[in-house]
């Protein structure tokens, strides 16, 4: 921590994404494999994945792809939705991702809370969050990316 700020290794951003969600999928093995294989077979790169199960034991898969691949990805996702019995496909053609990374996130408490608070204080809605051992990524409206970068630069010590 420097000057009351948590240290992060840097920011990564992508302002050319689209978000797709398959909602209310009956939970069973193999859905992710079927979905991501079908997208890969069509040459669509998936840049972010969030998967969860709700109280009704229905799965929800949210993913981000390059905005230019949205139409093709939606065709694939809708076909898979029909095969696996999902109830709806949602999409947003203009989202961005902003990620904080650092090698010692496991050693520092409060990275996620500080990031979410900084974005929330700027009235930036987080549409999805994905984490790894060294990175936390938030999906937000593309038009708010510059505001998010400013907020995180204020909240964290960055190179």
HELIX and SHEET records of a PDB file:
HELIX    1   1 UNK A   31  UNK A   41  1                                  11    
HELIX    2   2 UNK A   67  UNK A   69  5                                   3    
HELIX    3   3 UNK A   70  UNK A   84  1                                  15    
HELIX    4   4 UNK A  111  UNK A  121  1                                  11    
HELIX    5   5 UNK A  142  UNK A  144  5                                   3    
HELIX    6   6 UNK A  145  UNK A  155  1                                  11    
SHEET    1   A 2 UNK A   6  UNK A   7  0                                        
SHEET    2   A 2 UNK A 156  UNK A 157  1                                        
SHEET    1   B 6 UNK A  46  UNK A  53  0                                        
SHEET    2   B 6 UNK A  58  UNK A  66 -1                                        
SHEET    3   B 6 UNK A  10  UNK A  26 -1                                        
SHEET    4   B 6 UNK A  88  UNK A 101 -1                                        
SHEET    5   B 6 UNK A 135  UNK A 141 -1                                        
SHEET    6   B 6 UNK A 128  UNK A 131 -1                                        
END                                                                             
